[in-house]
């Protein structure tokens, strides 16, 4: 890890998100790990605010799935990293970089959206987890909180993301397969 200036280290300063990205990328290098490319590179709307020498590290940790945007396609490079963000980054680093063959389970991106990982990659499409059905879009984001059209059918997803089955929602009958029956 290098300093914050030519002759300064600033050990008591808050860490920015871009600094955290470069630290994680350098840490992987130091340990002899290669950051996997598990996602397409994202062009963040605030990319021009990322320090030039750090842009590559930000892209590598984003593509590895260690860090993601903050919502509205922003990375927030100069924002201080929260304790929660640091915890998530460390967890993802261990799962995705150190033990990527067993990386799995629920994960939350920096914008607060939920994903489910299997073999180190986000699940897309339908997935049954602990007896409940969930739908994950093409980016792996769990759908939650309302009616969603999947193919030609409509499904209702509770705020926790689980699909409604064998019930009535908003005046519609929902079958055991989760499909909304049209009102007669």
Secondary structure, DSSP 8 states (H G I E B T S, - for coil): ---SSSS---TTS--BHHHHHHHHHHHHHHHT------S-----TTGGGS-GGGHHHHHHHHHHTS----BTTB--TTSB--HHHHHHHHHHIIIIIISTTT--EEEE-TTS-EEEEETTEE--EEEEETTEEEEE-TT--B--SEEEEETTEEEEE-TTS-B--SEEETTEEE-TTS-EE---
